[in-house]
Amino acid sequence: MLNRSDINIKIIIKIMGFLVLLEGFFMLAGYLFSLLYCRESCNALLISGFITASAGAILLFVTRGNINKHIGKREGYIIVSLTWVIVSLFGTLPFLISGAIPEFTDAFFETMSGFTTTGASILTDIESFPKGLLFWRSMTHWVGGMGIIVLSVAILPVLGIGGMQLYAAEMPGPTKDKLHPRITQTAKRLWGIYLILTIAETILLVSGGMNLFDALCHTFGTLATGGFSTQNNSITGYSPFIQYVIIVFMILAGTSFTLHYFALHGQLKKVWRNEEFRCFIYLIFFSGLIITLSLIILSVEPIEKAIRDSLFQVVSIITTTGYITANYMLWPGVLWFIIFMLMFVGGMAGSTGGGIKVVRQLLLFKNSTLELKRLIHPQAIIPVRLSGKAVSGDIIYKIMAFFLIYMIIFVFGTLFMSILGLDFESAIGSTVATLGNIGPGIGMVGPDDNYAEIPIIGKWFLSFLMLLGRLELFTVLILFSKAFWKK
């Protein structure tokens, strides 16, 4: 009989088997589609799909029969953290078997970057890369965007397993909005919205002149706020119409999917009353306006292009998508410094965006300003309010802890990458870009460069930062706590 203080190893293995099996099916689905575009690389996808699905089936087989299906908090944290590592390990198979990325470190970096929707790449010539593998690379974004865990939560009842702890451990942001009392229904509705947006953007991109392959790959990268492109120059070579479409869908992807649900049900006033959403839109508008006016005054670009490039880059960085239409490192120093500062913002809580999240920054700002009032009126009880509702002190303390740990990791990461030989600009650029799941940074990992020249140890370290950023720090860091493993 399992003691509730023990970790339920069998249920962890069972769910990991289910998730690996699911990944194998995604590989096989990618194989069927990419048959239209390739031969040898498709064989690698087929073989990898069978290996991955078989491994998942074996894990399910060895845990068959009557087992305790209870998933506690500890099991939830272990499953979620392990998932991103395990699926990334199996996700390297198409690259390794085909020989397209022969080095395991590079293949793992590229795959982890895909599943965590970071978009940092080691590929130096994307357009010569086999299309079947490009499709799988983009599919890792799409699966990781909404979260393979959230997808599995919608299906776990088939195994007779509840998924609340998995959902709570995986979903980004300080709050977990539920659209339905049953967590499985919440997961299904989130994925339903994700599918609707995927279909809508694909249709618009195709109507704008993209072929279906590029449209799907860029849709996967947009809605997952990932940023993997099929072109060496990212989105630069596409028409203004396509760039504006991607801008709109990056904003939608960086918006809480709970608000999408309200919007689809005609509750638009409820969307605009959301203070985090208003702050998110204002940040985009004023940052874009400052950069646009600067580019126009300096006569760097024509007016329409200045508006489009500044808006695109601001939205791409804030939502942590990482697509590029202009090399912001060539802009005046103050402008690319603004872009760098936006790398710390992130999307809304409950979106596919990474970063610190707008709501955390907003609540920190509100709490700091209210602290001045508390100093003047020490006896007064002045709560922090968000969208008219009081926020508990416990949440404020957690946000302060998150922000402090985030900045400590950023400083340590910059120091570590500097020790590996990177110049200071590249060290801070690679650290903030991977920890925030952004992709392009500054320095040698800027918009016109990639991560190919990063030392091997650095690539493993940055892969770990991607995982930390995707799972909001605590989900991973708690595994290194002695208290976590005590009975």
C-alpha positions in Angstrom: 0.0 0.0 0.0 1.5 3.3 -1.1 1.9 5.9 1.7 0.8 9.4 0.6 4.2 10.7 1.8 5.9 8.4 -0.7 6.4 9.5 -4.4 4.1 7.4 -6.6 6.8 6.2 -9.1 4.4 4.0 -11.1 2.0 6.7 -12.0 4.9 8.9 -13.0 6.2 6.2 -15.4 2.7 5.6 -16.7 2.0 9.2 -17.6 5.5 9.6 -19.0 4.8 6.6 -21.2 1.5 8.2 -22.3 3.2 11.5 -23.2 6.0 9.8 -25.1 3.5 7.7 -27.0 1.6 11.0 -27.8 4.9 12.5 -29.1 5.4 9.5 -31.3 2.0 10.1 -32.9 2.9 13.7 -33.5 6.0 12.6 -35.3 4.1 10.2 -37.5 1.5 12.9 -38.2 4.4 15.2 -39.3 5.7 12.3 -41.5 2.4 12.0 -43.3 2.2 15.7 -44.1 5.9 16.1 -45.0 5.7 13.3 -47.5 4.7 16.0 -50.0 8.0 17.7 -49.6 10.8 15.2 -48.9 12.1 11.7 -49.0 15.1 10.9 -46.9 14.2 13.2 -44.0 10.7 11.7 -44.0 12.2 8.3 -43.4 13.9 9.7 -40.4 10.6 11.0 -39.1 8.9 7.7 -39.7 11.6 5.7 -37.9 11.7 8.2 -35.0 8.0 8.1 -34.7 7.9 4.3 -34.4 10.8 4.3 -31.9 9.2 7.0 -29.8 5.7 5.5 -29.9 7.1 2.1 -29.1 9.0 3.4 -26.1 5.9 5.0 -24.8 3.9 1.9 -25.3 6.5 -0.2 -23.4 6.3 2.2 -20.5 2.5 1.9 -20.5 2.7 -1.9 -20.7 5.0 -2.2 -17.7 2.7 -0.1 -15.6 -0.5 -1.9 -16.6 -2.9 -3.3 -14.0 -4.1 -1.9 -10.8 -1.9 1.0 -9.5 -2.5 3.9 -7.3 -3.6 6.7 -9.7 -3.3 9.5 -7.2 -1.2 12.5 -8.5 0.0 14.7 -5.7 1.9 17.9 -5.9 5.2 16.2 -5.9 4.3 13.8 -8.7 2.9 16.8 -10.7 6.2 18.7 -10.4 8.3 15.7 -11.3 6.1 14.8 -14.3 6.0 18.3 -15.7 9.7 18.9 -15.4 10.6 15.4 -16.7 8.2 15.8 -19.6 10.1 18.7 -21.3 13.4 16.8 -20.9 12.2 13.4 -22.1 10.2 14.7 -25.1 13.2 16.8 -26.0 15.5 13.8 -25.9 13.1 11.8 -28.1 12.6 14.9 -30.3 16.3 14.8 -31.3 15.8 11.5 -33.1 14.7 12.8 -36.5 17.7 15.2 -36.6 20.2 12.6 -35.5 18.9 9.7 -37.6 18.8 11.8 -40.7 22.2 13.3 -40.0 20.9 16.8 -40.6 22.2 17.8 -37.1 24.9 15.2 -36.4 25.9 16.5 -32.9 23.7 15.4 -30.0 24.3 18.7 -28.1 23.1 20.7 -31.1 20.1 18.5 -31.7 19.0 18.6 -28.1 19.5 22.4 -28.0 17.3 22.9 -31.1 14.6 20.5 -29.8 14.5 22.0 -26.3 14.3 25.4 -28.0 11.4 24.2 -30.0 9.3 22.6 -27.2 10.0 25.5 -24.8 9.0 27.9 -27.6 12.2 29.8 -27.3 13.2 29.8 -31.0 17.0 30.0 -30.4 18.6 28.1 -33.2 22.0 26.6 -34.1 21.1 26.3 -37.8 23.2 28.5 -40.1 21.4 27.8 -43.3 17.8 27.1 -42.6 16.6 27.1 -46.3 18.9 24.2 -47.1 17.6 22.1 -44.2 15.2 19.2 -45.2 11.6 20.4 -45.3 10.3 17.4 -43.4 12.6 18.2 -40.5 11.7 21.9 -40.7 8.1 20.9 -40.3 8.9 18.7 -37.3 11.0 21.6 -35.8 8.0 23.9 -36.1 5.7 21.3 -34.8 7.7 21.1 -31.6 6.7 24.8 -31.2 3.1 24.1 -31.7 2.9 21.2 -29.3 5.0 23.0 -26.7 3.1 26.2 -27.1 -0.1 25.3 -25.4 1.8 22.6 -23.5 1.8 18.9 -24.1 0.8 18.6 -20.4 -2.4 20.6 -21.0 -3.2 18.4 -24.0 -2.6 15.3 -21.9 -4.9 16.6 -19.2 -7.7 16.7 -21.7 -7.1 13.0 -22.5 -6.0 11.6 -19.1 -9.5 10.6 -18.0 -9.2 7.8 -20.6 -6.5 6.3 -18.2 -8.7 7.1 -15.2 -6.3 9.7 -14.0 -7.0 13.2 -12.8 -4.8 16.0 -14.1 -5.3 19.0 -11.8 -1.7 18.8 -10.4 -0.2 18.6 -13.9 -2.3 21.6 -15.0 -1.3 23.6 -12.0 2.4 22.8 -12.3 2.6 23.6 -16.1 0.4 26.6 -16.8 2.4 29.8 -16.8 1.6 32.8 -14.7 0.8 33.5 -11.0 -2.9 32.6 -11.5 -4.6 29.5 -13.0 -7.8 30.6 -14.7 -10.3 27.7 -15.1 -13.0 28.1 -17.8 -14.9 25.1 -16.4 -15.2 23.5 -12.9 -13.7 20.3 -14.5 -10.1 20.7 -15.3 -10.3 18.4 -18.4 -13.0 20.6 -19.9 -10.7 23.7 -19.3 -7.9 22.0 -21.1 -10.1 21.0 -24.0 -11.5 24.5 -24.4 -8.0 26.0 -24.4 -6.9 23.6 -27.1 -10.1 24.3 -29.0 -9.2 28.0 -29.1 -5.7 27.2 -30.0 -6.9 25.1 -33.0 -9.3 27.9 -34.1 -6.5 30.5 -34.1 -4.2 28.0 -35.9 -6.7 27.5 -38.8 -7.5 31.2 -39.0 -3.8 32.3 -39.3 -3.0 29.6 -41.8 -5.8 30.6 -44.1 -4.8 34.3 -43.9 -1.1 33.6 -44.6 -2.0 31.4 -47.6 -4.3 34.1 -48.9 -1.4 36.5 -48.6 0.8 34.5 -50.9 2.5 32.0 -48.6 2.5 28.3 -49.6 0.8 25.9 -47.3 4.1 24.5 -45.9 5.5 28.0 -44.9 2.1 29.1 -43.7 1.7 26.1 -41.3 5.3 26.4 -40.0 5.0 30.2 -39.4 1.6 29.7 -37.8 3.0 27.1 -35.4 5.8 29.6 -34.5 3.5 32.5 -34.1 0.8 31.0 -31.9 3.3 29.2 -29.8 5.3 32.5 -29.6 8.3 30.4 -30.7 9.8 32.1 -33.7 11.2 29.2 -35.8 11.1 30.3 -39.4 11.7 28.4 -42.7 13.7 31.3 -44.1 17.2 32.5 -43.2 16.0 36.1 -42.9 12.9 35.1 -40.8 9.9 37.3 -41.9 11.9 40.0 -43.6 11.3 38.8 -47.1 7.5 38.5 -46.9 4.9 41.1 -47.9 3.6 43.8 -45.6 0.2 42.0 -45.5 1.8 38.9 -44.1 3.9 40.8 -41.6 0.7 42.6 -40.3 -1.1 39.3 -40.1 1.7 37.9 -38.0 1.7 41.0 -35.8 -2.0 40.5 -35.0 -1.6 36.8 -34.2 1.5 37.4 -32.1 -0.6 39.8 -30.0 -3.4 37.2 -29.8 -0.9 34.5 -28.8 0.5 36.8 -26.1 -2.9 37.4 -24.7 -4.5 35.2 -22.0 -6.5 32.4 -23.6 -9.1 33.0 -21.0 -9.8 36.4 -22.5 -10.1 34.7 -26.0 -12.8 32.5 -24.5 -14.7 35.5 -23.2 -14.2 37.3 -26.6 -15.6 34.3 -28.5 -18.6 34.4 -26.3 -19.2 38.1 -27.0 -18.0 39.4 -23.6 -15.7 42.1 -25.0 -16.3 44.5 -22.1 -15.0 41.9 -19.8 -11.8 41.6 -21.9 -11.1 45.4 -21.9 -11.9 45.6 -18.1 -8.9 43.2 -17.6 -6.2 45.5 -16.3 -3.3 43.2 -17.4 -4.7 43.2 -20.9 -4.9 47.0 -21.0 -1.3 47.3 -19.7 -0.2 44.8 -22.3 -1.7 46.8 -25.1 -0.5 50.2 -23.8 3.1 48.8 -23.5 3.0 47.7 -27.2 1.5 51.0 -28.3 3.8 53.4 -26.5 7.0 51.4 -27.1 6.1 51.1 -30.8 5.3 54.8 -30.9 8.6 55.9 -29.4 10.6 53.7 -31.8 8.6 54.7 -34.8 9.0 58.4 -34.1 12.7 58.0 -33.5 13.1 56.1 -36.8 11.1 58.7 -38.7 13.0 61.7 -37.2 16.3 60.1 -37.9 15.1 59.3 -41.5 16.3 55.7 -41.1 13.3 54.3 -42.9 10.2 55.3 -44.9 7.2 56.1 -42.6 5.1 53.0 -43.3 8.1 50.7 -43.0 9.2 52.5 -39.8 5.7 51.9 -38.3 5.6 48.3 -39.4 9.2 47.4 -38.4 8.9 49.1 -35.0 5.5 47.6 -34.2 6.6 44.1 -35.4 9.8 44.1 -33.3 8.1 45.4 -30.2 5.3 42.8 -30.4 7.7 40.0 -31.3 9.9 40.8 -28.3 7.2 41.5 -25.7 5.3 38.3 -26.7 8.7 36.4 -26.7 8.0 35.2 -30.3 11.4 36.3 -31.7 10.5 36.7 -35.4 12.5 39.4 -37.2 11.8 41.9 -39.9 14.6 44.3 -39.1 18.0 44.1 -37.4 17.3 46.2 -34.3 21.0 46.1 -33.5 21.6 48.5 -36.4 19.2 51.0 -34.9 20.5 53.9 -32.7 21.7 52.5 -29.3 18.8 53.9 -27.3 16.3 52.0 -29.5 17.9 48.6 -29.3 18.3 49.2 -25.6 14.5 49.7 -25.4 14.1 46.4 -27.2 16.5 44.8 -24.7 14.4 46.1 -21.8 11.2 44.7 -23.4 12.9 41.3 -23.2 12.1 41.3 -19.5 8.4 41.9 -19.9 6.8 38.8 -21.4 3.2 38.1 -22.5 0.1 37.9 -20.3 -0.4 35.1 -17.8 -2.3 32.3 -19.4 -0.8 33.0 -22.8 1.8 31.0 -24.7 4.3 33.8 -24.2 7.3 33.5 -21.9 9.1 36.0 -19.8 8.3 37.4 -16.4 4.7 38.2 -17.5 2.9 41.5 -17.6 0.8 40.8 -14.5 3.8 40.3 -12.3 5.4 43.6 -13.4 2.1 45.4 -13.0 1.5 44.1 -9.5 5.1 44.8 -8.5 4.7 48.4 -9.7 1.4 48.8 -7.9 2.7 47.4 -4.6 5.8 49.7 -4.8 3.7 52.8 -5.3 1.3 51.8 -2.5 4.2 51.2 -0.2 4.7 55.0 -0.2 1.1 55.5 1.0 1.6 52.9 3.7 4.7 54.8 5.0 2.5 57.9 5.3 -0.4 56.0 6.8 1.1 53.0 8.7 -2.2 52.1 10.3 -4.1 51.9 7.1 -4.8 48.7 5.3 -4.2 49.4 1.6 -4.5 46.3 -0.5 -3.1 46.0 -4.0 -6.0 45.7 -6.5 -6.0 44.2 -10.0 -9.1 44.9 -12.2 -10.9 46.1 -9.1 -10.2 43.0 -7.0 -7.9 42.9 -4.0 -4.8 40.7 -4.5 -3.7 38.7 -1.4 -0.4 39.5 0.2 0.6 35.8 -0.3 0.5 36.3 -4.1 2.5 39.6 -3.9 5.2 37.8 -1.8 5.4 35.0 -4.3 5.7 37.5 -7.2 8.5 39.4 -5.3 10.3 36.0 -4.7 9.9 35.1 -8.4 11.2 38.4 -9.6 14.2 38.3 -7.2 15.1 34.7 -8.2 14.6 35.6 -11.9 17.1 38.4 -11.7 19.6 36.3 -9.6 19.5 33.6 -12.3 19.9 36.3 -15.0 23.0 37.8 -13.2 24.5 34.3 -12.6 23.8 33.2 -16.2 25.5 36.3 -17.6 28.5 35.7 -15.3 28.7 32.0 -16.4 28.5 32.8 -20.1 31.2 35.4 -19.7 33.4 32.9 -18.0 32.9 30.6 -21.1 34.4 33.4 -23.2 31.5 35.4 -24.5 31.8 39.2 -24.6 29.5 40.9 -22.0 26.9 42.0 -24.6 26.6 38.4 -25.9 26.5 37.0 -22.4 23.6 39.1 -21.2 21.9 38.7 -24.6 22.0 34.9 -24.6 21.0 34.7 -21.0 17.9 37.0 -21.2 16.9 35.5 -24.5 16.8 31.9 -23.3 15.6 32.5 -19.8 12.7 34.6 -21.3 12.1 32.1 -24.1 12.6 34.8 -26.7 15.2 33.4 -29.1 17.2 36.3 -30.6 19.1 38.4 -28.1 21.9 40.9 -28.6 25.6 40.6 -29.4 26.7 37.4 -31.2 23.1 36.0 -30.7 21.4 39.0 -32.2 18.7 39.0 -34.8 21.1 38.3 -37.7 23.0 35.6 -35.9 22.4 32.4 -34.0 23.7 30.1 -31.3 26.0 27.9 -33.4 29.2 29.4 -32.0 28.2 29.0 -28.3 30.5 26.5 -26.5 29.0 23.0 -25.8 28.8 23.7 -22.0 27.1 26.9 -22.8 24.5 25.2 -25.0 23.6 22.8 -22.2 23.4 25.7 -19.7 21.2 27.7 -22.0 19.0 24.7 -22.6 18.5 24.5 -18.8 17.6 28.2 -18.8 15.0 27.6 -21.5 13.4 24.9 -19.3 13.5 27.2 -16.2 11.8 30.0 -18.2 9.2 27.8 -19.8 8.1 26.3 -16.4 8.3 29.5 -14.5 11.4 28.7 -12.3 9.7 27.2 -9.3 8.4 24.0 -11.0 12.0 23.0 -11.8 13.9 24.6 -8.9 11.7 22.8 -6.3 13.2 19.5 -7.5 16.6 20.7 -6.1 15.1 21.2 -2.6 15.8 18.7 0.1 12.3 19.3 1.6 10.8 18.1 -1.7 12.3 14.6 -1.4 11.6 14.1 2.3 8.9 11.7 3.3 
